[in-house]
Amino acid sequence: MSYLTIIAAVWGICAICAVLFIRGAAQRNQEPLRVQSAREHNANGPKDYGRPV
């Protein structure tokens, strides 16, 4: 093997490891987001039981 082939192989392995590391560290949420209806949104909203002004 020539010197340049060894350098290219080492850089190639480093690049593959970096890509796999970044893909593994990326946050992936497979669960779909839940959409609230207007009724649920109003039911879960803040409630003001204070004295009316």
C-alpha positions in Angstrom: 0.0 0.0 0.0 1.2 3.4 -0.8 1.4 6.2 1.8 -1.5 8.1 0.2 -3.8 5.0 0.3 -3.2 4.6 4.0 -4.0 8.3 4.6 -7.2 8.1 2.5 -8.3 4.9 4.3 -7.8 6.6 7.7 -9.7 9.7 6.7 -12.5 7.5 5.2 -12.9 5.6 8.4 -13.0 8.8 10.4 -15.6 10.3 8.1 -17.8 7.1 8.4 -17.5 7.1 12.2 -18.4 10.8 12.3 -21.5 10.3 10.1 -22.7 7.3 12.2 -22.1 9.2 15.4 -24.1 12.3 14.2 -26.9 10.1 13.0 -27.0 8.2 16.3 -26.9 11.4 18.4 -29.7 13.1 16.4 -33.1 13.3 18.2 -35.7 11.4 16.4 -39.3 11.4 17.6 -41.3 8.7 15.9 -44.5 9.4 17.8 -46.9 11.7 16.0 -47.9 14.9 17.7 -51.3 15.0 19.3 -53.6 17.7 18.1 -55.9 19.2 20.7 -59.4 20.1 19.8 -60.9 23.5 20.8 -62.9 21.9 23.6 -59.8 20.1 25.1 -57.8 23.3 24.8 -60.4 25.3 26.7 -60.9 22.6 29.3 -57.1 22.4 30.0 -56.6 26.2 30.0 -56.1 28.3 33.1 -59.1 28.8 35.3 -59.7 32.1 37.1 -61.8 31.6 40.2 -60.9 35.1 41.6 -63.3 37.9 42.4 -64.7 39.6 39.3 -63.8 43.3 39.0 
